[in-house]
Amino acid sequence: MQKCRWALNSPSEELYHDQEWGVPVHDDRLLFEFLILEGAQAGLSWRTILQRRNNYRQAFDNFDPVKVAAYDEAKQQQLMET
């Protein structure tokens, strides 16, 4: 497999490149995950986001859009403080 230069910066980026980047996605939960991660990536390196991906999964209930949509103000405030 031919790899992009950015994918050679770290093992997590290489794994993301090889298994996820550019692969069509039709699963709503995974699409929601990518939406959240792309938004978080603004101003940060993708490497940083990939390193924190498990923390994002915990914070956002494994990116379950139904659960996230039901977050009350207290949960939203908790996320803002973390």
KOLGU-4560 file (N, C-alpha, C; in nm, 3 decimals, padded with zeros to 5 digits):
<recs>
<n_xx: 00.084 n_yy: -00.118 n_zz: 00.000 ca_xx: 00.000 ca_yy: 00.000 ca_zz: 00.000 c_xx: 00.088 c_yy: 00.124 c_zz: 00.000 mol: A seq: 1 type: MET>
<n_xx: 00.057 n_yy: 00.215 n_zz: -00.089 ca_xx: 00.129 ca_yy: 00.341 ca_zz: -00.092 c_xx: 00.072 c_yy: 00.431 c_zz: 00.018 mol: A seq: 2 type: GLN>
<n_xx: 00.159 n_yy: 00.496 n_zz: 00.093 ca_xx: 00.115 ca_yy: 00.575 ca_zz: 00.207 c_xx: 00.147 c_yy: 00.722 c_zz: 00.189 mol: A seq: 3 type: LYS>
<n_xx: 00.057 n_yy: 00.805 n_zz: 00.242 ca_xx: 00.079 ca_yy: 00.949 ca_zz: 00.244 c_xx: 00.190 c_yy: 00.979 c_zz: 00.346 mol: A seq: 4 type: CYS>
<n_xx: 00.261 n_yy: 01.087 n_zz: 00.323 ca_xx: 00.371 ca_yy: 01.122 ca_zz: 00.415 c_xx: 00.323 c_yy: 01.143 c_zz: 00.557 mol: A seq: 5 type: ARG>
<n_xx: 00.207 n_yy: 01.208 n_zz: 00.572 ca_xx: 00.158 ca_yy: 01.236 ca_zz: 00.707 c_xx: 00.133 c_yy: 01.107 c_zz: 00.785 mol: A seq: 6 type: TRP>
<n_xx: 00.107 n_yy: 00.998 n_zz: 00.717 ca_xx: 00.077 ca_yy: 00.872 ca_zz: 00.785 c_xx: 00.200 c_yy: 00.809 c_zz: 00.847 mol: A seq: 7 type: ALA>
<n_xx: 00.315 n_yy: 00.858 n_zz: 00.814 ca_xx: 00.439 ca_yy: 00.799 ca_zz: 00.864 c_xx: 00.490 c_yy: 00.869 c_zz: 00.990 mol: A seq: 8 type: LEU>
<n_xx: 00.413 n_yy: 00.966 n_zz: 01.042 ca_xx: 00.457 ca_yy: 01.042 ca_zz: 01.159 c_xx: 00.445 c_yy: 00.965 c_zz: 01.290 mol: A seq: 9 type: ASN>
<n_xx: 00.349 n_yy: 00.875 n_zz: 01.297 ca_xx: 00.329 ca_yy: 00.799 ca_zz: 01.422 c_xx: 00.254 c_yy: 00.671 c_zz: 01.391 mol: A seq: 10 type: SER>
<n_xx: 00.265 n_yy: 00.573 n_zz: 01.480 ca_xx: 00.191 ca_yy: 00.449 ca_zz: 01.460 c_xx: 00.039 c_yy: 00.470 c_zz: 01.454 mol: A seq: 11 type: PRO>
<n_xx: -00.013 n_yy: 00.561 n_zz: 01.537 ca_xx: -00.158 ca_yy: 00.584 ca_zz: 01.536 c_xx: -00.203 c_yy: 00.645 c_zz: 01.404 mol: A seq: 12 type: SER>
<n_xx: -00.123 n_yy: 00.735 n_zz: 01.347 ca_xx: -00.158 ca_yy: 00.795 ca_zz: 01.218 c_xx: -00.149 c_yy: 00.692 c_zz: 01.106 mol: A seq: 13 type: GLU>
<n_xx: -00.049 n_yy: 00.606 n_zz: 01.113 ca_xx: -00.035 ca_yy: 00.503 ca_zz: 01.011 c_xx: -00.153 c_yy: 00.405 c_zz: 01.015 mol: A seq: 14 type: GLU>
<n_xx: -00.191 n_yy: 00.365 n_zz: 01.134 ca_xx: -00.305 ca_yy: 00.275 ca_zz: 01.150 c_xx: -00.433 c_yy: 00.340 c_zz: 01.099 mol: A seq: 15 type: LEU>
<n_xx: -00.453 n_yy: 00.467 n_zz: 01.135 ca_xx: -00.571 ca_yy: 00.541 ca_zz: 01.087 c_xx: -00.570 c_yy: 00.547 c_zz: 00.934 mol: A seq: 16 type: TYR>
<n_xx: -00.455 n_yy: 00.579 n_zz: 00.877 ca_xx: -00.442 ca_yy: 00.588 ca_zz: 00.731 c_xx: -00.477 c_yy: 00.455 c_zz: 00.665 mol: A seq: 17 type: HIS>
<n_xx: -00.423 n_yy: 00.347 n_zz: 00.718 ca_xx: -00.438 ca_yy: 00.216 ca_zz: 00.655 c_xx: -00.578 c_yy: 00.156 c_zz: 00.671 mol: A seq: 18 type: ASP>
<n_xx: -00.645 n_yy: 00.187 n_zz: 00.782 ca_xx: -00.770 ca_yy: 00.118 ca_zz: 00.811 c_xx: -00.896 c_yy: 00.205 c_zz: 00.806 mol: A seq: 19 type: GLN>
<n_xx: -00.879 n_yy: 00.339 n_zz: 00.814 ca_xx: -00.999 ca_yy: 00.424 ca_zz: 00.822 c_xx: -01.004 c_yy: 00.537 c_zz: 00.719 mol: A seq: 20 type: GLU>
<n_xx: -00.894 n_yy: 00.602 n_zz: 00.694 ca_xx: -00.892 ca_yy: 00.720 ca_zz: 00.609 c_xx: -00.931 c_yy: 00.684 c_zz: 00.467 mol: A seq: 21 type: TRP>
<n_xx: -01.029 n_yy: 00.752 n_zz: 00.414 ca_xx: -01.072 ca_yy: 00.730 ca_zz: 00.277 c_xx: -01.162 c_yy: 00.609 c_zz: 00.257 mol: A seq: 22 type: GLY>
<n_xx: -01.198 n_yy: 00.543 n_zz: 00.366 ca_xx: -01.286 ca_yy: 00.425 ca_zz: 00.357 c_xx: -01.430 c_yy: 00.473 c_zz: 00.369 mol: A seq: 23 type: VAL>
<n_xx: -01.517 n_yy: 00.437 n_zz: 00.276 ca_xx: -01.657 ca_yy: 00.479 ca_zz: 00.286 c_xx: -01.721 c_yy: 00.431 c_zz: 00.417 mol: A seq: 24 type: PRO>
<n_xx: -01.800 n_yy: 00.517 n_zz: 00.478 ca_xx: -01.864 ca_yy: 00.486 ca_zz: 00.606 c_xx: -02.015 c_yy: 00.505 c_zz: 00.590 mol: A seq: 25 type: VAL>
<n_xx: -02.091 n_yy: 00.406 n_zz: 00.636 ca_xx: -02.236 ca_yy: 00.413 ca_zz: 00.627 c_xx: -02.302 c_yy: 00.392 c_zz: 00.763 mol: A seq: 26 type: HIS>
<n_xx: -02.223 n_yy: 00.383 n_zz: 00.866 ca_xx: -02.272 ca_yy: 00.361 ca_zz: 01.002 c_xx: -02.290 c_yy: 00.497 c_zz: 01.070 mol: A seq: 27 type: ASP>
<n_xx: -02.411 n_yy: 00.526 n_zz: 01.118 ca_xx: -02.440 ca_yy: 00.656 ca_zz: 01.178 c_xx: -02.351 c_yy: 00.687 c_zz: 01.298 mol: A seq: 28 type: ASP>
<n_xx: -02.326 n_yy: 00.587 n_zz: 01.384 ca_xx: -02.244 ca_yy: 00.610 ca_zz: 01.502 c_xx: -02.102 c_yy: 00.648 c_zz: 01.463 mol: A seq: 29 type: ARG>
<n_xx: -02.047 n_yy: 00.578 n_zz: 01.365 ca_xx: -01.910 ca_yy: 00.607 ca_zz: 01.321 c_xx: -01.903 c_yy: 00.742 c_zz: 01.249 mol: A seq: 30 type: LEU>
<n_xx: -02.005 n_yy: 00.775 n_zz: 01.171 ca_xx: -02.009 ca_yy: 00.907 ca_zz: 01.108 c_xx: -02.013 c_yy: 01.017 c_zz: 01.214 mol: A seq: 31 type: LEU>
<n_xx: -02.091 n_yy: 00.995 n_zz: 01.320 ca_xx: -02.098 ca_yy: 01.092 ca_zz: 01.429 c_xx: -01.962 c_yy: 01.104 c_zz: 01.498 mol: A seq: 32 type: PHE>
<n_xx: -01.895 n_yy: 00.992 n_zz: 01.517 ca_xx: -01.761 ca_yy: 00.994 ca_zz: 01.577 c_xx: -01.666 c_yy: 01.080 c_zz: 01.493 mol: A seq: 33 type: GLU>
<n_xx: -01.665 n_yy: 01.057 n_zz: 01.363 ca_xx: -01.577 ca_yy: 01.135 ca_zz: 01.276 c_xx: -01.613 c_yy: 01.284 c_zz: 01.277 mol: A seq: 34 type: PHE>
<n_xx: -01.742 n_yy: 01.314 n_zz: 01.284 ca_xx: -01.785 ca_yy: 01.454 ca_zz: 01.291 c_xx: -01.730 c_yy: 01.522 c_zz: 01.417 mol: A seq: 35 type: LEU>
<n_xx: -01.743 n_yy: 01.454 n_zz: 01.529 ca_xx: -01.692 ca_yy: 01.509 ca_zz: 01.656 c_xx: -01.540 c_yy: 01.523 c_zz: 01.651 mol: A seq: 36 type: ILE>
<n_xx: -01.471 n_yy: 01.421 n_zz: 01.603 ca_xx: -01.325 ca_yy: 01.426 ca_zz: 01.599 c_xx: -01.275 c_yy: 01.532 c_zz: 01.502 mol: A seq: 37 type: LEU>
<n_xx: -01.339 n_yy: 01.546 n_zz: 01.387 ca_xx: -01.298 ca_yy: 01.649 ca_zz: 01.291 c_xx: -01.317 c_yy: 01.788 c_zz: 01.350 mol: A seq: 38 type: GLU>
<n_xx: -01.428 n_yy: 01.807 n_zz: 01.423 ca_xx: -01.450 ca_yy: 01.936 ca_zz: 01.488 c_xx: -01.345 c_yy: 01.964 c_zz: 01.594 mol: A seq: 39 type: GLY>
<n_xx: -01.308 n_yy: 01.863 n_zz: 01.669 ca_xx: -01.206 ca_yy: 01.879 ca_zz: 01.772 c_xx: -01.069 c_yy: 01.904 c_zz: 01.711 mol: A seq: 40 type: ALA>
<n_xx: -01.048 n_yy: 01.856 n_zz: 01.591 ca_xx: -00.917 ca_yy: 01.866 ca_zz: 01.527 c_xx: -00.885 c_yy: 02.009 c_zz: 01.484 mol: A seq: 41 type: GLN>
<n_xx: -00.984 n_yy: 02.094 n_zz: 01.467 ca_xx: -00.959 ca_yy: 02.231 ca_zz: 01.423 c_xx: -00.855 c_yy: 02.297 c_zz: 01.514 mol: A seq: 42 type: ALA>
<n_xx: -00.742 n_yy: 02.328 n_zz: 01.459 ca_xx: -00.635 ca_yy: 02.392 ca_zz: 01.534 c_xx: -00.540 c_yy: 02.295 c_zz: 01.602 mol: A seq: 43 type: GLY>
<n_xx: -00.571 n_yy: 02.168 n_zz: 01.600 ca_xx: -00.483 ca_yy: 02.067 ca_zz: 01.659 c_xx: -00.434 c_yy: 01.972 c_zz: 01.550 mol: A seq: 44 type: LEU>
<n_xx: -00.331 n_yy: 01.899 n_zz: 01.579 ca_xx: -00.285 ca_yy: 01.799 ca_zz: 01.483 c_xx: -00.374 c_yy: 01.676 c_zz: 01.492 mol: A seq: 45 type: SER>
<n_xx: -00.386 n_yy: 01.605 n_zz: 01.382 ca_xx: -00.465 ca_yy: 01.483 ca_zz: 01.381 c_xx: -00.403 c_yy: 01.381 c_zz: 01.475 mol: A seq: 46 type: TRP>
<n_xx: -00.274 n_yy: 01.384 n_zz: 01.487 ca_xx: -00.204 ca_yy: 01.294 ca_zz: 01.579 c_xx: -00.253 c_yy: 01.314 c_zz: 01.723 mol: A seq: 47 type: ARG>
<n_xx: -00.271 n_yy: 01.440 n_zz: 01.762 ca_xx: -00.321 ca_yy: 01.471 ca_zz: 01.896 c_xx: -00.461 c_yy: 01.415 c_zz: 01.916 mol: A seq: 48 type: THR>
<n_xx: -00.546 n_yy: 01.431 n_zz: 01.817 ca_xx: -00.683 ca_yy: 01.381 ca_zz: 01.826 c_xx: -00.684 c_yy: 01.229 c_zz: 01.836 mol: A seq: 49 type: ILE>
<n_xx: -00.603 n_yy: 01.163 n_zz: 01.754 ca_xx: -00.598 ca_yy: 01.017 ca_zz: 01.759 c_xx: -00.548 c_yy: 00.967 c_zz: 01.894 mol: A seq: 50 type: LEU>
<n_xx: -00.455 n_yy: 01.040 n_zz: 01.955 ca_xx: -00.404 ca_yy: 01.001 ca_zz: 02.086 c_xx: -00.512 c_yy: 01.016 c_zz: 02.193 mol: A seq: 51 type: GLN>
<n_xx: -00.605 n_yy: 01.107 n_zz: 02.173 ca_xx: -00.712 ca_yy: 01.133 ca_zz: 02.270 c_xx: -00.844 c_yy: 01.066 c_zz: 02.232 mol: A seq: 52 type: ARG>
<n_xx: -00.843 n_yy: 00.988 n_zz: 02.128 ca_xx: -00.967 ca_yy: 00.930 ca_zz: 02.076 c_xx: -01.043 c_yy: 00.849 c_zz: 02.180 mol: A seq: 53 type: ARG>
<n_xx: -00.975 n_yy: 00.768 n_zz: 02.257 ca_xx: -01.043 ca_yy: 00.689 ca_zz: 02.360 c_xx: -01.105 c_yy: 00.778 c_zz: 02.467 mol: A seq: 54 type: ASN>
<n_xx: -01.040 n_yy: 00.888 n_zz: 02.500 ca_xx: -01.098 ca_yy: 00.983 ca_zz: 02.596 c_xx: -01.226 c_yy: 01.045 c_zz: 02.540 mol: A seq: 55 type: ASN>
<n_xx: -01.225 n_yy: 01.078 n_zz: 02.411 ca_xx: -01.346 ca_yy: 01.130 ca_zz: 02.347 c_xx: -01.457 c_yy: 01.024 c_zz: 02.349 mol: A seq: 56 type: TYR>
<n_xx: -01.422 n_yy: 00.900 n_zz: 02.325 ca_xx: -01.522 ca_yy: 00.793 ca_zz: 02.328 c_xx: -01.588 c_yy: 00.784 c_zz: 02.466 mol: A seq: 57 type: ARG>
<n_xx: -01.508 n_yy: 00.795 n_zz: 02.570 ca_xx: -01.563 ca_yy: 00.791 ca_zz: 02.705 c_xx: -01.650 c_yy: 00.913 c_zz: 02.732 mol: A seq: 58 type: GLN>
<n_xx: -01.602 n_yy: 01.028 n_zz: 02.696 ca_xx: -01.675 ca_yy: 01.152 ca_zz: 02.723 c_xx: -01.809 c_yy: 01.159 c_zz: 02.650 mol: A seq: 59 type: ALA>
<n_xx: -01.814 n_yy: 01.105 n_zz: 02.530 ca_xx: -01.935 ca_yy: 01.113 ca_zz: 02.448 c_xx: -02.006 c_yy: 00.978 c_zz: 02.434 mol: A seq: 60 type: PHE>
<n_xx: -02.004 n_yy: 00.899 n_zz: 02.541 ca_xx: -02.078 ca_yy: 00.773 ca_zz: 02.545 c_xx: -02.061 c_yy: 00.691 c_zz: 02.419 mol: A seq: 61 type: ASP>
<n_xx: -01.936 n_yy: 00.668 n_zz: 02.381 ca_xx: -01.901 ca_yy: 00.591 ca_zz: 02.263 c_xx: -01.965 c_yy: 00.649 c_zz: 02.136 mol: A seq: 62 type: ASN>
<n_xx: -01.979 n_yy: 00.781 n_zz: 02.136 ca_xx: -02.034 ca_yy: 00.854 ca_zz: 02.021 c_xx: -02.174 c_yy: 00.807 c_zz: 01.983 mol: A seq: 63 type: PHE>
<n_xx: -02.252 n_yy: 00.777 n_zz: 02.084 ca_xx: -02.391 ca_yy: 00.740 ca_zz: 02.060 c_xx: -02.471 c_yy: 00.869 c_zz: 02.042 mol: A seq: 64 type: ASP>
<n_xx: -02.517 n_yy: 00.899 n_zz: 01.920 ca_xx: -02.584 ca_yy: 01.027 ca_zz: 01.895 c_xx: -02.714 c_yy: 01.043 c_zz: 01.975 mol: A seq: 65 type: PRO>
<n_xx: -02.785 n_yy: 00.935 n_zz: 02.004 ca_xx: -02.908 ca_yy: 00.945 ca_zz: 02.082 c_xx: -02.876 c_yy: 00.987 c_zz: 02.225 mol: A seq: 66 type: VAL>
<n_xx: -02.774 n_yy: 00.926 n_zz: 02.284 ca_xx: -02.734 ca_yy: 00.964 ca_zz: 02.420 c_xx: -02.682 c_yy: 01.108 c_zz: 02.424 mol: A seq: 67 type: LYS>
<n_xx: -02.599 n_yy: 01.144 n_zz: 02.328 ca_xx: -02.543 ca_yy: 01.279 ca_zz: 02.326 c_xx: -02.653 c_yy: 01.383 c_zz: 02.309 mol: A seq: 68 type: VAL>
<n_xx: -02.752 n_yy: 01.355 n_zz: 02.226 ca_xx: -02.863 ca_yy: 01.448 ca_zz: 02.205 c_xx: -02.943 c_yy: 01.469 c_zz: 02.333 mol: A seq: 69 type: ALA>
<n_xx: -02.939 n_yy: 01.372 n_zz: 02.422 ca_xx: -03.015 ca_yy: 01.382 ca_zz: 02.547 c_xx: -02.935 c_yy: 01.444 c_zz: 02.661 mol: A seq: 70 type: ALA>
<n_xx: -02.813 n_yy: 01.486 n_zz: 02.637 ca_xx: -02.733 ca_yy: 01.548 ca_zz: 02.743 c_xx: -02.806 c_yy: 01.671 c_zz: 02.798 mol: A seq: 71 type: TYR>
<n_xx: -02.812 n_yy: 01.678 n_zz: 02.929 ca_xx: -02.870 ca_yy: 01.797 ca_zz: 02.992 c_xx: -02.761 c_yy: 01.901 c_zz: 03.015 mol: A seq: 72 type: ASP>
<n_xx: -02.801 n_yy: 02.014 n_zz: 03.071 ca_xx: -02.705 ca_yy: 02.123 ca_zz: 03.092 c_xx: -02.591 c_yy: 02.082 c_zz: 03.185 mol: A seq: 73 type: GLU>
<n_xx: -02.622 n_yy: 02.001 n_zz: 03.285 ca_xx: -02.517 ca_yy: 01.957 ca_zz: 03.378 c_xx: -02.411 c_yy: 01.874 c_zz: 03.306 mol: A seq: 74 type: ALA>
<n_xx: -02.455 n_yy: 01.783 n_zz: 03.220 ca_xx: -02.360 ca_yy: 01.700 ca_zz: 03.144 c_xx: -02.279 c_yy: 01.787 c_zz: 03.048 mol: A seq: 75 type: LYS>
<n_xx: -02.345 n_yy: 01.880 n_zz: 02.983 ca_xx: -02.274 ca_yy: 01.970 ca_zz: 02.892 c_xx: -02.169 c_yy: 02.052 c_zz: 02.967 mol: A seq: 76 type: GLN>
<n_xx: -02.205 n_yy: 02.100 n_zz: 03.085 ca_xx: -02.111 ca_yy: 02.177 ca_zz: 03.167 c_xx: -01.993 c_yy: 02.089 c_zz: 03.210 mol: A seq: 77 type: GLN>
<n_xx: -02.023 n_yy: 01.966 n_zz: 03.246 ca_xx: -01.917 ca_yy: 01.872 ca_zz: 03.287 c_xx: -01.817 c_yy: 01.854 c_zz: 03.171 mol: A seq: 78 type: GLN>
<n_xx: -01.867 n_yy: 01.838 n_zz: 03.051 ca_xx: -01.779 ca_yy: 01.822 ca_zz: 02.936 c_xx: -01.696 c_yy: 01.947 c_zz: 02.910 mol: A seq: 79 type: LEU>
<n_xx: -01.754 n_yy: 02.062 n_zz: 02.931 ca_xx: -01.681 ca_yy: 02.188 ca_zz: 02.909 c_xx: -01.568 c_yy: 02.205 c_zz: 03.011 mol: A seq: 80 type: MET>
<n_xx: -01.584 n_yy: 02.147 n_zz: 03.127 ca_xx: -01.485 ca_yy: 02.163 ca_zz: 03.234 c_xx: -01.375 c_yy: 02.059 c_zz: 03.227 mol: A seq: 81 type: GLU>
<n_xx: -01.390 n_yy: 01.956 n_zz: 03.146 ca_xx: -01.289 ca_yy: 01.852 ca_zz: 03.136 c_xx: -01.183 c_yy: 01.883 c_zz: 03.035 mol: A seq: 82 type: THR>
</recs>
